[in-house]
Amino acid sequence: MGRMLVFTGPRQAGFEEYEEPALRPDEVRLRTLYSGISAGTELTAYRGTNPYLHKRWEPGPRLFVPAEKTSLEYPVRGWGYEEVGEVIEAGSAVADVPLGARVFGAWGHRSHHVVPADYARSRLLPPGLEPILGIFSQIGAIALNGVHDGRIRLGETVAVFGLGGLGQIVAQAARHSGAQVIAVDLHDARLEMAAQLGVHATINAGREKAAEVIKEVTGGRGADVCFEVSGYTAALNEAIRAAAYSARVVAMGFFQGEAQGLYLGEEFHHNRINVVGSQIFGPDPELKYRWDQLRLAQTAIRLQAEGVLNLRPLITHVEPFDNGPALFATLDRTPEQVVQAVIEFPAG
């Protein structure tokens, strides 16, 4: 029997057992080693604010509509999309995926998972890369997709609003894209981490007016690209204020509820700001023939192996699987203390 973490109600988490299926000839069984927690999307399901819990998503017209039966109901099973595991069993037709091979991917906070051998072949962790870093494949893909949406040009000034795990990766990727990066957050510890990992300047938005500072240090022009990664509409508004005339703001946060603190009749209207919604299931249409989710995930792992992205310092909390519910509670109550939380699964 396998074991998975489930959300049983708003701010309630527990465990369920599930039956492990028999292997088909072309499949492999994975034992999960580590599973990262998304401090954005996952917390919306944990807290009960996710729109799928309150409305029905209609995939045809791509609309959320009011409905008695919503798209998602408690208990919410199978969440988690930052996993890495090892192959512990292979089907009779699998000869080139060895036992013990490490595989990254997305299969939820569960102890075991069965995948096609092709899935495993395309997601093998590079030799020498610390296994826990495999958890950054999907969140890294989300970051890289957002940076692609920003269309950064060499020598531009980029501002990143929100320095949780995703924002930290965006800041590093933007710097390696040739930008001068300004990091904005409310918490000094996150700003210090970003500075140690290479951003060029930091702003504590609780003590300074970020847009005014960014305009000042750019000679009145503003940032060429702003990334909003916190999911707070007040931060999106400040990113819009900080952007140069006709510049681009990439909205990467998963905003919940009404857009309080967003003033679209001010800088957005007067400065011809382009706001782009970035979401991993929708890459830039100009790139979709070359970049898909798999390539983004593979690239996020490769850039770590090559030393371009330094993501190990982002992991601030590692807890055993049995402490998973408590780890979610920590993320919910004191998010400023956590950058990337990881669940570690028992051996065997």
N, C-alpha and C positions, 0 to 999 in steps of 0.2 A: 504494500500500500504506500502511496505517496502522500505528502502532506503539503497543504498550501495555506497561505495567509489570505483571509477574506475580510471584507468590510461588512459587518452585520447590521449596521445602522449608522446614522451620523455620529462621527467621532467614536465609533465602536469597531474594534477589530478583534478577530479570533482566528481559529484554525479549523480546517476541515481535512478529512482524509479522502483520497480518491484512489480508484483502482488503476494500477498501471497496466496498459495494454500490452499484449504480446507483440513482439517485433515482426514486421514484414521483412521479406528478404532484402529490400533496398533501404532499410531504416537503421538508425542507431539510437541508443538510449543514452541520455545525458544525466549525470548527477550534478546538480547545481552547486557551484562553489561559492559564488557571491551574487548578490542581487542589489542593485542600487535603487534608491527611492527618488522618484521625481518630486521635487518640492513645489512643482507647479500643478501639472495636470492631475497627478495622483492625489494630491491634497484636496482638490475640488471634489473628488469622489468620497474621500474620507470625511470631509466636512459636510458634504451634502449640498454643495453649491453648484455642482456640475449641471449644465443645462439638460443633459440627457436624462437626468433624474427628475426633471420637472416638465419637460416637453418631449414631443416625438420628432425625431429627425427624419425628414422625407428625402431620401437620396435622389429621387428623380428631379424635382425642382430645386433641391438643395436648400430646404427651408426647415427651420424649427417651427412646429405648430403646436398649439395647445391640444392636449388629448388626455382622456381618462387613463389610457395605458401608455406610459412613457417608454422611451427607448431603453431605459435602464432602471432597474429596481433592486433594492436590497433583498438578499445579500448580494454584494458585488464581488464576483469571483474573477480570478485570472489577471488582475491588474499587476503592473510591474513590467517595465520594458528596458531594463538595464542589467541583463544577466550574462554570466559566463559560467560554463560548466565543463566537465570532462567526460569523454566517451567511456562508458563502462560496459557496453555490450553492442555488438554489431550484427546485423542480419547476415544471412548466409550468402547473399550476393555482394556484400561490401568487402572489398579486399584492400582498398587504398585509404581508409580512414582508421588509423590504428587506435587500439585501446589506450586510454590515457591522453589522447589528443585534446587540447583545450579549444573550446568553441564559444564564440561570443554571439549574442543575439537577443531576442525578446521573447520570453515565454512565461513571464509572471513570477511572483514570489512563491515558487513551488520547488519541492525537493528534487524532483525528477521530471524529465520531459523526453518525448520521442520525436525525432525529426527525420525527414528524408536525408539520405546520405548526401545528396546534392546541396542541401541547406548547410550541412556541416562543412563540406569541402570548400564552400565559398566564404566561410566565416572562421577559418582556423586562425588561432592566435599566433602571431609571429614568435619564433623561438627567442627566448631571452627576455620577452616582455613580461613583467610581473603580472600574474593571472588576474589580480584584482582590478587592473587597469582595463580589462575587457568590459567592465560595466559602462565605460564611456562610449561604446559604439553608437548607441542610439542618441544619447544626449549630445554627443559630439556631432552626429549627423545633423541634428536639429540646429546646432550652432553654425555648422558650415553652410547649411541651407540658408540660414539668415544672413550670413556674411555674403553669400552669392546674391541674395536679394538686395543687399546694400550697394552692390556694384562699385566697390571701392576702387579709386584710382591712386596710383603711386604718388605719395607726397600729400595726400589729403589729410584733413583733420577729422577724426572720428570721435564721437562721444558715446559712451556706453552707460546707460542708466539702469542700475540694478546689478549687483555683483554677487549673486548667488552662484551656484555651480555653472548654470548656463551662461550667465553674464561674464564669468571669468574666462570661459572658453572662447566666447565671442571676442573679448578684449585681446586675448592672445592671438587668435586667428586674424583679427584686424591689424594688429601690429606686424605680423608676418606677411600681411598683404601690402605693406609699405606705408601704412598710415601712422600719423601721430595720434596716439590714443589718450583721451581724457576719460577717466573713470569716475562715475558719480554714484554715491550711495549714502545712506544715513548712518552707517556703522563703520567706525574707524578700523576695526579688525579686518573687515572685508577690503577696505581701501588699502590697508597696509599689505594685505596678501597680494592685491593687484599690483601694487608698486614693486613688491619683491619679484613678481613674475613678469615685470617688464613694461607696464604702462608708463607713459611719459608724464602724466600729471593726474592728481586726484582732487576731488571736490566732495566735501561733506555737505550734502544738501540740507542737513538740519541746521547748519551754521552759516552757510553761504547761499546766495541766490545763484543757482547753477547757470541759468541762461545768461545772466549778466556777466558772470565771470568768464564764460566761454566766449561771449561776444568781445569782451575786453582783451582776452589773450589772443584772439584771432584778428585784432585790429578792427573790430566792429563787424566783421563779415559773418561770423557764426560757424558752426561745424558743417562740413560738407555732407556728412552722413551721421545721423543719430540712430542708435539702437535702443529701444525701450524693451527691457528684459525682466522687469519686476512684476508686470501684470497689474499695476496700479494706474488708474487713469490720470491722477494728478501728476505722476511721473511722465506719462505720455504727453500731457500738456506742456510740461517743462522741456521735454525733448523737442516738441514743436517750436517752442519759444527760442530754443538754443540753436535751431537750424538756420543756415544761411538762406538767402532768398532763392526760391525755386530748388531748394535742396530736398533730400530724401530722408524720411523717418521710417525706420523699419520697426513695426510693432510685432514683437515676438512673444510678449507676455500673454497669458491666458486670462483675460479680464473677466471678472465675475460681477453680475448684477448691473445696475445702472451706471452710466458713465459720469459719476460725480466728479467735479473739478476739471472738466474738459470744456474749454471756452473756444468754440470753433469760429466765433465771430471776431476773434482778435488776431493773433499772429498767423494762425492757419489760413485765415481768409486774406489777410493783407500781404502775406509773404509768399503766396503761391506754393505752399508746402505740399510735397507729395508724400502721402502716408501709404505704406505698403504693408499689408497683412502677410506675415510670413508663417507658414505652417508646413510641417514636414511632409504631409500627403499631397502638397501642391508646390513642386519646384517651379522656379522661374520658367515661364513657357518657352523662353528662348533657349533654355538649357535642358529641357526635358528629354531631348533625344540623346543626350550624352550623360546626364546626371540623373540617377534614380536613387532610391533609399539605400540600396545595397552598396552602390559605389560611394555614397556619402559615408556610410558606416565603415566600409573598408578603408576609406581615406582617413577617417578619424583615428582608427587603430594604427594605420601606417605612419601617420604624422607623430604619434606617440613613440613608436618604435624607432623612428629616425631622429627623435629628440627635438622636433619642431614644436610640439605641444608638450608642456610640462604639467600634467594633470594630477600627479600623485599628491601634491600639497593640498588639492581641493578636498580630499577625503578627510573630513574632520571627525566623523563618528563611524565606528564599526561595532556592531552588536550581534550576538548570536541569534539564530533564527527564532528561538523561543522568546526573545526580547523584542521581536518585531512590533507588536502592538504598542509597547512603551516607546519605541523609537518614533513611531508615527505621532504619538502624543507629544513628544519633545519637539518634533518639527512643527506641530500645530501651535503649541503654546509659546515656544521660544525660537522662532525661525531665525532670528538674528544670530543665534549661537551655532548654527549649522550651515555649512556650505554644501557638502555632499555626504549623505548618510548611506551606509552600506550594511546589508544583512549578510552575515557569514553563516553558511550551512555546515552542519556537523559532518564529519568524515564517515564513510561507510554507507 
